[in-house]
Amino acid sequence: MKKNYLLIIVFFLFSLNIKSQVKNPSKLDLIQGIWEYINKKDEIGKAYTIKRGMNSLSFAFDPTSNKLDFPLSESIEGFHDVDLSGMDSFNVNLLKNDGLCYIDIEKKYIQSNGFFNLNDCVTPEINVQDDVLSEYGGKELVEYTKIYKLPNDALKLLYNRGKQDKRNYIKDYLDIEVIEITVPKSTVYSLPDKPTAIQLSKGDVVTVIEEKGEWLKVDYGADNPGWIKREDAK
């Protein structure tokens, strides 16, 4: 009986130790991922923000247009506990994963030494609840809903904008491999050598999930992934 009692105590202490080692998510952790703008969507078309670490990419576009001159910006985001009253500038290197105050500063305003003018940044209050990110700036409320992958129209535009800007936004912010269909028509297979009636067109963009010899398993925007021939894309 005494031995069993000691085992229970040891197990209880071990459980407490494990729980103490579990780190609560930081404020920065809570805002990571892909967010879709949900305020006044009909007025601006579609808008997304991708947050990865302290880096953030935001873009908005008209879904009826293929133009690549849509608004796109890159920012550094983070938290701090500094009293900024009376200060004109701040350094991004002082931003942390947690803190009382939030700062979002576009990279184009950051000097080579890390300083930026406080007039160029935004400092809304932010809150995350039930996969909704809310930003309160003055009297304005901006809301985003969390999604787990970019829709294919957004992915294709971002891919092509990256080619234009000579940047791999997809790799930098989503860390996925995206390829472009280079043949007039590419048949989608349910399994290698089992063709379906679905065909992709030249210029379509797909995400590579798996490679198997001369075959690529891809996400092409449908509910289920499919396979294409490796030679059909690059």
C-alpha positions as CSV (number, residue, x, y, z in Angstrom):
1,M,0.0,0.0,0.0
2,K,2.8,2.4,1.0
3,K,4.6,1.6,-2.3
4,N,1.5,2.4,-4.3
5,Y,1.0,5.7,-2.4
6,L,4.6,6.7,-3.2
7,L,4.1,5.9,-6.9
8,I,1.0,8.2,-6.9
9,I,3.0,11.0,-5.4
10,V,5.9,10.6,-7.9
11,F,3.4,10.6,-10.8
12,F,1.7,13.7,-9.5
13,L,5.0,15.6,-9.1
14,F,6.1,14.4,-12.5
15,S,2.8,15.7,-14.0
16,L,3.3,19.1,-12.3
17,N,6.8,19.3,-13.7
18,I,5.6,18.6,-17.3
19,K,2.9,21.3,-17.0
20,S,5.3,23.8,-15.7
21,Q,7.5,23.2,-18.8
22,V,4.6,23.9,-21.2
23,K,5.1,27.5,-22.4
24,N,2.0,29.6,-22.8
25,P,1.8,31.1,-26.2
26,S,3.1,34.7,-26.5
27,K,1.1,37.5,-28.0
28,L,3.2,37.2,-31.1
29,D,2.4,33.4,-31.3
30,L,-1.3,34.2,-31.2
31,I,-1.2,36.4,-34.3
32,Q,0.9,34.0,-36.5
33,G,-0.6,32.6,-39.7
34,I,-2.8,33.8,-42.6
35,W,-5.5,36.3,-42.0
36,E,-8.3,37.4,-44.3
37,Y,-9.7,40.9,-44.0
38,I,-13.4,40.7,-43.3
39,N,-14.4,44.4,-43.0
40,K,-16.1,46.0,-46.0
41,K,-14.9,43.2,-48.3
42,D,-17.2,44.4,-51.1
43,E,-15.5,47.8,-51.2
44,I,-11.9,46.6,-51.4
45,G,-12.1,43.2,-53.1
46,K,-9.9,40.7,-51.2
47,A,-7.2,41.4,-48.7
48,Y,-4.9,39.2,-46.7
49,T,-2.1,39.5,-44.1
50,I,0.5,36.7,-43.6
51,K,2.3,36.9,-40.3
52,R,5.5,34.8,-39.9
53,G,7.6,35.6,-36.8
54,M,7.9,39.4,-36.7
55,N,7.6,39.7,-40.4
56,S,4.3,40.5,-42.0
57,L,3.1,40.7,-45.7
58,S,-0.2,42.4,-46.5
59,F,-1.8,42.7,-49.9
60,A,-5.2,43.5,-51.4
61,F,-6.6,43.0,-54.9
62,D,-9.6,43.1,-57.2
63,P,-10.6,39.4,-57.8
64,T,-11.9,40.3,-61.3
65,S,-8.5,41.6,-62.4
66,N,-5.2,39.9,-63.1
67,K,-3.2,43.2,-62.8
68,L,0.0,42.9,-60.6
69,D,0.1,46.5,-59.4
70,F,-2.1,45.7,-56.4
71,P,-1.1,47.2,-53.0
72,L,1.5,45.1,-51.2
73,S,3.5,45.9,-48.2
74,E,6.0,44.2,-45.8
75,S,6.2,45.1,-42.1
76,I,7.9,44.3,-38.9
77,E,5.6,43.7,-36.0
78,G,6.1,43.2,-32.3
79,F,5.5,44.2,-28.7
80,H,7.2,46.4,-26.1
81,D,6.8,48.0,-22.7
82,V,8.4,51.3,-23.4
83,D,6.8,54.6,-22.6
84,L,7.0,56.3,-26.0
85,S,5.7,59.7,-24.9
86,G,8.2,62.4,-25.8
87,M,10.1,60.1,-28.2
88,D,10.4,60.7,-31.9
89,S,11.9,57.4,-33.0
90,F,12.2,53.7,-32.0
91,N,14.3,50.7,-32.9
92,V,12.8,47.5,-34.2
93,N,15.5,45.5,-32.4
94,L,13.7,46.5,-29.1
95,L,10.5,44.7,-30.2
96,K,9.7,41.4,-28.4
97,N,7.2,38.6,-28.5
98,D,5.3,39.9,-25.6
99,G,4.5,43.3,-24.1
100,L,1.8,45.8,-23.3
101,C,2.0,47.7,-26.6
102,Y,2.0,46.6,-30.2
103,I,3.8,48.3,-33.1
104,D,3.5,47.6,-36.9
105,I,6.0,49.4,-39.0
106,E,6.4,49.0,-42.8
107,K,9.9,47.9,-43.7
108,K,10.4,50.8,-46.2
109,Y,10.4,53.2,-43.2
110,I,13.1,51.3,-41.3
111,Q,16.6,52.7,-41.5
112,S,19.6,50.5,-41.8
113,N,20.4,50.9,-38.1
114,G,16.9,49.7,-37.2
115,F,15.4,53.1,-36.2
116,F,12.1,54.4,-37.6
117,N,10.0,57.6,-37.1
118,L,7.1,56.9,-34.7
119,N,4.9,58.9,-37.0
120,D,5.3,56.2,-39.7
121,C,4.1,53.3,-37.6
122,V,0.7,52.1,-36.4
123,T,0.0,51.1,-32.8
124,P,-3.5,49.6,-32.6
125,E,-4.8,47.5,-29.7
126,I,-5.1,43.9,-30.9
127,N,-7.0,40.9,-29.7
128,V,-7.4,37.3,-30.9
129,Q,-10.5,35.3,-30.1
130,D,-12.1,32.3,-31.8
131,D,-9.8,32.7,-34.9
132,V,-10.7,36.4,-35.3
133,L,-8.0,39.0,-35.1
134,S,-9.3,42.5,-34.1
135,E,-7.3,45.7,-34.3
136,Y,-8.6,48.9,-32.7
137,G,-7.0,52.1,-33.9
138,G,-8.7,55.2,-32.7
139,K,-12.4,54.8,-33.6
140,E,-11.7,52.2,-36.3
141,L,-12.1,48.5,-35.9
142,V,-10.4,46.2,-38.3
143,E,-11.1,42.5,-38.2
144,Y,-9.5,39.5,-39.8
145,T,-10.5,35.8,-39.8
146,K,-7.8,33.1,-39.7
147,I,-7.5,30.8,-42.7
148,Y,-5.2,27.9,-43.2
149,K,-4.2,28.4,-46.8
150,L,-4.4,31.1,-49.3
151,P,-7.2,30.7,-51.9
152,N,-5.7,29.8,-55.3
153,D,-6.5,33.2,-56.9
154,A,-4.6,34.9,-54.2
155,L,-1.8,32.4,-54.3
156,K,-1.4,32.8,-58.1
157,L,-1.4,36.6,-58.0
158,L,1.2,36.6,-55.2
159,Y,3.3,34.1,-57.1
160,N,3.2,36.2,-60.2
161,R,3.9,39.4,-58.3
162,G,6.9,37.7,-56.8
163,K,8.2,36.9,-60.3
164,Q,7.7,40.6,-61.2
165,D,9.5,41.9,-58.1
166,K,12.2,39.2,-58.2
167,R,11.1,38.0,-54.8
168,N,9.8,34.6,-53.6
169,Y,7.0,35.9,-51.3
170,I,5.5,32.4,-51.2
171,K,8.7,30.8,-49.8
172,D,9.5,33.7,-47.5
173,Y,6.1,33.9,-45.8
174,L,4.4,30.6,-46.4
175,D,7.4,28.2,-46.7
176,I,5.7,26.1,-49.3
177,E,6.7,25.0,-52.8
178,V,4.6,26.5,-55.6
179,I,5.0,25.6,-59.3
180,E,3.5,26.8,-62.5
181,I,1.8,24.7,-65.2
182,T,3.9,25.2,-68.4
183,V,2.0,23.1,-70.9
184,P,-1.3,24.1,-72.6
185,K,-3.2,21.4,-70.7
186,S,-2.2,19.2,-67.7
187,T,-4.4,16.3,-66.7
188,V,-5.0,15.8,-63.0
189,Y,-4.8,12.2,-61.9
190,S,-6.5,10.7,-58.8
191,L,-3.5,8.4,-58.5
192,P,-0.5,8.1,-60.8
193,D,-1.8,6.5,-64.1
194,K,-5.4,7.1,-63.1
195,P,-6.5,10.2,-65.0
196,T,-9.6,12.3,-64.2
197,A,-11.5,14.6,-66.4
198,I,-9.9,17.7,-64.6
199,Q,-7.3,19.6,-66.6
200,L,-5.2,22.5,-65.5
201,S,-4.2,25.2,-67.9
202,K,-0.9,26.9,-68.7
203,G,-0.1,29.6,-66.1
204,D,-2.1,27.8,-63.3
205,V,-0.3,27.7,-60.0
206,V,-0.3,24.6,-57.7
207,T,1.3,23.7,-54.4
208,V,3.5,20.7,-54.2
209,I,2.6,18.2,-51.5
210,E,4.6,15.2,-52.4
211,E,7.0,14.0,-55.1
212,K,7.0,10.4,-56.4
213,G,9.4,9.8,-59.3
214,E,7.9,11.5,-62.4
215,W,4.8,12.5,-60.5
216,L,3.9,15.4,-58.2
217,K,1.0,15.4,-55.7
218,V,-0.4,18.9,-55.8
219,D,-3.0,21.1,-54.2
220,Y,-4.7,22.8,-57.1
221,G,-7.5,24.5,-55.2
222,A,-10.0,21.6,-55.1
223,D,-11.2,19.8,-52.0
224,N,-8.9,16.9,-52.6
225,P,-5.3,17.0,-54.0
226,G,-4.4,15.3,-57.2
227,W,-1.3,14.1,-59.2
228,I,0.2,15.7,-62.2
229,K,3.2,14.8,-64.4
230,R,6.4,16.5,-63.2
231,E,7.2,17.5,-66.8
232,D,4.0,19.6,-67.0
233,A,5.2,22.2,-64.5
234,K,8.2,24.1,-63.2
